[in-house]
Amino acid sequence: MRQIAKLMGGILLLFAVLVGGMGYYVYSGLQPVEENKGQKKIIEIPPSSSTTEIGQILENEKVIKNGRIFSLYLKFGEKSPVLKAGKYQLTVGDTIEQIAARMEKGEFYKDDHVVTIPEGFTIEQIATRLEEKKIVSKAAFLKEVNQGVFTQEILKGIPQSDKRIKYRLEGYLFPDTYEFKKGSTAHDVINKMLDQTEEVWNTEWNAKFQQHHLTRHQAITLASIVEREVRVDEERPIVAGVYFNRLAKQMPLQSDATVQYLFGKQKERVTFADLKQVSPYNTYKVKGLPPGPIASPGKKSLEAVANAQKNEYLFYVTKKDGSGGHYFAKTYEEHLKNIERSKGNEK
């Protein structure tokens, strides 16, 4: 009996050791990795990966200690989360719970560059922003703007022989929020923006522009002026109507925005000396439209030119009351009175 008792005791002790060892093995495998703690790692989980495969990937990348225990944790844990395939940025030293929660929620790592190009940005402003976001260099972008080969239909109306145009693609890069993959070239960036212009373009505008005796290039040019001149959306068709009236009467457009374009950088206000600048873009000295757009017009400005208000206004002046709106006038006498009203709002 004593021998049997000893044997049973030995078996129980061995069992306890085995259970304890197994428990320690599992416990240890569940602990965060300490080596290189804090290091960031980009890890991609392929679609349709099993929990065992996910565990093995994470173990190979050394963000968890034991892939098998990780998969068992997922299967038999309290929550049994379903992990989403994708790219993640994980930190060495995170707990298994933290890693699983992030992958369950699909907190994907995005290595794409996101950039917003506002309405009314010039080519140079776009180039500067892209460089600031470390997407492409300004120099490479500006060179591709003038020399790159692109096949979008929207570009066929650009007068190729007009050497007065400052930047060939000015006005044709649609203002929007874009995602560009890391390593994108200037050509890739421009191509995507041109594709967006074509995507947004309403083919019904073409016939309306023809009714106004405008080519598509001229319409984009006028829309870019409207974009830079107007802050209140409701006024865009009104201002477009003013410019059509001036064109019909062969009056200079007298747009401050076209003069601002000469300087590359927005000035606080245009001076009388600025108005004397000799340039095809100075619509105070040159009648008609400038040779090309002065900025990237948004959809509302393009629509405003296509659906310009039929009015008799020939003049407008900012209200200077903080609203961003304008006073409109049919005669120069009315315009002078509006200027005085505007000055009064500054007091």
C-alpha positions in Angstrom: 0.0 0.0 0.0 2.8 2.3 0.9 4.4 1.7 -2.5 1.1 2.5 -4.2 0.7 5.6 -2.2 4.2 6.7 -3.1 3.5 6.0 -6.8 0.2 8.0 -6.7 2.0 10.8 -4.9 4.7 10.8 -7.5 2.1 10.8 -10.3 0.2 13.7 -8.7 3.5 15.6 -8.2 4.5 15.0 -11.8 1.0 16.1 -12.9 1.2 19.2 -10.8 4.6 20.0 -12.2 3.3 19.4 -15.7 0.3 21.6 -15.1 2.3 24.2 -13.4 4.9 24.1 -16.2 2.1 24.3 -18.8 0.5 27.2 -17.0 3.8 29.1 -16.8 4.4 28.4 -20.5 1.0 29.8 -21.4 1.4 32.7 -18.9 4.8 33.6 -20.3 3.5 33.4 -23.9 0.8 35.9 -23.1 3.2 38.5 -21.8 4.3 41.5 -23.9 7.7 41.3 -25.7 10.3 43.2 -23.7 13.1 43.2 -26.3 13.1 46.4 -28.4 10.1 47.6 -26.4 8.6 50.7 -27.9 9.8 49.9 -31.5 7.2 50.6 -34.2 6.6 47.9 -36.8 4.5 48.0 -40.0 2.9 44.5 -40.4 0.5 43.4 -43.1 -2.0 40.7 -42.6 -3.1 39.1 -45.9 -6.8 38.5 -46.7 -8.3 35.2 -45.4 -5.5 34.7 -42.9 -6.4 32.1 -40.2 -5.8 32.9 -36.5 -2.9 30.5 -36.6 -1.4 32.3 -39.6 -1.9 35.7 -38.0 -0.2 34.4 -34.8 2.7 33.1 -36.7 3.1 36.4 -38.6 3.1 38.4 -35.4 5.6 36.0 -33.8 7.9 36.2 -36.8 7.8 40.0 -36.5 8.6 39.7 -32.8 5.6 41.7 -31.5 4.3 38.7 -29.6 6.1 35.8 -28.0 4.1 32.8 -29.1 1.9 32.7 -32.2 0.2 29.4 -31.1 -0.8 30.8 -27.7 -2.0 34.0 -29.4 -4.3 32.0 -31.7 -5.6 29.9 -28.7 -6.3 33.2 -26.9 -8.4 34.3 -29.8 -10.3 31.1 -30.0 -11.0 30.4 -26.4 -10.8 33.9 -24.8 -13.8 35.7 -23.4 -14.4 37.8 -26.5 -13.1 35.6 -29.4 -12.6 38.6 -31.6 -12.5 38.4 -35.4 -9.4 40.1 -36.7 -9.4 42.1 -40.0 -6.8 41.7 -42.7 -4.8 44.8 -43.6 -1.8 46.8 -42.7 -1.1 47.8 -39.1 1.4 49.8 -37.2 2.1 47.8 -34.0 4.3 48.7 -31.1 6.7 46.1 -29.5 5.6 45.9 -25.9 1.8 46.2 -26.5 -0.2 43.5 -24.8 -2.0 40.7 -26.7 -5.3 42.4 -25.7 -4.2 45.7 -27.2 -3.0 44.1 -30.4 -6.1 42.0 -30.8 -8.4 45.0 -30.1 -6.7 47.1 -32.7 -6.9 44.4 -35.4 -10.6 43.7 -34.4 -11.5 47.4 -34.9 -9.5 47.5 -38.2 -7.3 50.4 -37.1 -5.3 50.2 -40.3 -2.1 52.0 -40.9 -2.2 54.4 -43.8 1.1 55.2 -45.4 -0.5 57.2 -48.2 -0.1 61.0 -48.2 -3.3 62.9 -47.7 -3.4 66.5 -49.0 -6.2 69.1 -49.5 -5.9 71.5 -52.4 -8.4 74.4 -51.8 -10.4 76.1 -54.5 -8.5 79.1 -55.9 -5.0 77.7 -55.4 -2.5 78.6 -58.1 -0.1 76.1 -59.6 2.7 77.6 -57.5 0.6 77.3 -54.3 -0.2 73.6 -55.2 3.4 72.9 -55.7 4.4 74.5 -52.4 1.8 72.5 -50.5 2.8 69.2 -52.1 6.5 69.9 -51.2 5.4 70.8 -47.6 3.6 67.5 -47.4 6.7 65.7 -48.7 4.9 64.2 -51.6 6.9 65.7 -54.5 9.4 68.5 -54.8 8.2 71.9 -56.0 10.7 72.0 -58.8 9.8 68.6 -60.2 6.1 69.4 -60.0 6.4 72.7 -61.9 8.6 71.1 -64.5 6.1 68.4 -65.1 3.3 70.9 -65.3 4.8 72.5 -68.3 6.6 69.6 -69.9 4.8 66.4 -68.9 2.8 64.4 -71.4 -0.8 63.7 -70.4 -3.7 62.3 -72.4 -6.8 63.6 -70.7 -9.4 65.0 -73.2 -9.9 68.1 -71.1 -6.4 69.3 -72.1 -7.1 69.3 -75.8 -8.4 72.9 -75.7 -5.2 74.4 -74.2 -3.6 76.7 -76.9 -0.3 74.9 -77.2 1.3 77.8 -79.3 0.4 80.6 -76.8 3.7 81.3 -75.1 2.1 83.9 -72.9 0.6 81.2 -70.7 2.6 81.1 -67.5 1.9 77.5 -66.5 0.4 75.2 -69.1 -1.9 73.3 -66.6 -2.9 76.3 -64.5 -6.6 75.9 -63.8 -6.8 72.3 -64.9 -5.8 70.6 -61.6 -9.1 70.1 -59.7 -9.1 71.4 -56.1 -10.0 68.5 -53.8 -8.6 66.2 -51.1 -6.3 63.5 -52.5 -4.5 60.5 -51.2 -1.2 59.8 -52.9 0.8 56.6 -52.4 4.3 56.9 -50.9 6.8 57.3 -53.7 4.4 58.9 -56.1 6.1 61.0 -58.9 5.1 64.4 -60.0 3.6 62.8 -63.1 1.5 60.5 -60.9 0.2 63.4 -58.8 -0.7 65.6 -61.8 -2.3 62.7 -63.6 -4.6 61.9 -60.7 -5.6 65.6 -60.4 -6.4 65.8 -64.1 -8.5 62.6 -63.9 -10.5 64.2 -61.1 -11.1 67.3 -63.3 -12.5 65.0 -66.0 -14.6 63.1 -63.4 -16.2 66.4 -62.1 -16.6 68.0 -65.5 -20.2 68.3 -66.6 -20.4 67.8 -70.4 -23.5 70.0 -70.5 -21.3 72.9 -69.7 -19.6 72.7 -73.1 -22.8 73.7 -75.0 -23.4 76.5 -72.5 -19.9 77.9 -72.9 -20.4 77.9 -76.6 -23.6 79.9 -76.2 -21.4 82.5 -74.4 -18.9 82.3 -77.3 -16.3 80.9 -75.1 -13.9 78.0 -75.7 -13.5 75.6 -72.9 -10.1 77.1 -72.1 -11.6 80.6 -72.0 -14.4 79.3 -69.7 -12.0 77.8 -67.3 -10.0 81.0 -67.4 -13.1 83.1 -66.5 -14.1 80.6 -63.8 -10.7 80.9 -62.2 -11.2 84.7 -62.1 -14.6 84.3 -60.5 -13.0 81.8 -58.0 -10.4 84.3 -56.9 -12.8 87.3 -56.8 -15.8 85.9 -55.0 -16.2 84.5 -51.5 -20.0 84.2 -51.3 -21.2 81.3 -53.5 -24.5 83.0 -54.3 -22.6 85.9 -55.9 -20.6 83.8 -58.3 -23.2 83.7 -61.1 -23.8 87.5 -60.6 -20.1 88.3 -60.9 -19.8 86.0 -64.0 -22.7 88.0 -65.5 -20.8 91.2 -64.8 -17.8 89.9 -66.7 -19.9 88.8 -69.6 -21.4 92.3 -69.8 -17.9 93.8 -69.8 -16.7 91.5 -72.5 -19.8 92.3 -74.6 -19.1 96.0 -74.4 -15.3 95.4 -74.9 -14.5 96.9 -71.5 -11.5 95.8 -69.6 -12.4 93.2 -67.0 -10.4 95.1 -64.4 -10.0 92.1 -62.1 -7.7 92.7 -59.1 -7.2 88.9 -59.0 -5.5 88.8 -62.4 -3.1 91.5 -61.2 -2.4 89.6 -58.0 -1.4 86.6 -60.2 1.6 88.5 -61.5 3.2 88.5 -58.1 3.0 84.8 -57.2 2.2 85.7 -53.6 -1.0 87.3 -52.5 -0.6 91.0 -51.6 -2.8 92.6 -48.9 -4.1 95.0 -51.5 -3.5 96.0 -55.1 -1.9 99.5 -55.5 -2.3 101.9 -58.4 1.4 101.2 -59.3 0.4 97.5 -59.5 -2.3 98.3 -62.0 0.3 99.7 -64.4 2.2 96.4 -64.7 2.7 95.4 -68.3 1.4 91.8 -68.7 -1.2 89.9 -70.7 -2.6 89.0 -67.3 -3.2 92.6 -66.2 -6.9 93.0 -67.1 -6.7 96.7 -66.2 -4.5 97.4 -69.2 -5.5 94.5 -71.6 -9.1 94.0 -72.8 -10.6 90.6 -72.8 -9.6 87.5 -70.9 -6.0 86.8 -69.9 -4.2 84.0 -71.9 -5.0 81.3 -69.4 -6.5 80.6 -65.9 -5.0 82.2 -62.8 -6.0 79.5 -60.4 -7.9 76.2 -60.0 -11.6 76.9 -60.1 -14.0 74.8 -58.0 -17.1 73.3 -59.4 -19.3 76.2 -58.2 -17.3 78.7 -60.1 -17.4 76.6 -63.3 -21.2 76.3 -62.9 -21.4 80.0 -62.3 -19.8 80.7 -65.7 -22.0 78.1 -67.4 -25.1 79.5 -65.8 -24.1 83.2 -65.4 -26.9 85.5 -64.3 -28.3 87.8 -67.0 -28.0 91.2 -65.4 -27.1 94.7 -66.4 -24.3 95.2 -63.8 -21.0 96.5 -65.0 -19.3 97.2 -61.6 -18.9 95.7 -58.2 -17.0 96.5 -55.0 -16.5 94.6 -51.8 -18.8 95.7 -48.9 -15.9 95.6 -46.4 -18.4 94.7 -43.7 -16.9 91.2 -42.9 -19.6 89.4 -45.0 -17.3 88.9 -48.0 -20.1 90.2 -50.3 -20.2 92.9 -52.9 -22.3 96.0 -53.9 -23.3 95.8 -57.6 -23.9 98.8 -59.9 -25.2 99.3 -63.5 -23.5 102.7 -63.9 -20.2 104.3 -62.9 -22.1 106.9 -60.9 -23.8 104.1 -58.9 -20.4 102.4 -58.5 -18.9 105.5 -57.0 -21.7 105.7 -54.5 -21.1 102.0 -53.6 -17.4 102.7 -53.1 -18.3 105.4 -50.5 -20.7 102.9 -48.8 -18.0 100.4 -48.7 -15.6 102.9 -47.1 -18.2 103.7 -44.5 -18.4 100.1 -43.5 -14.7 100.1 -42.6 -15.2 102.8 -39.9 
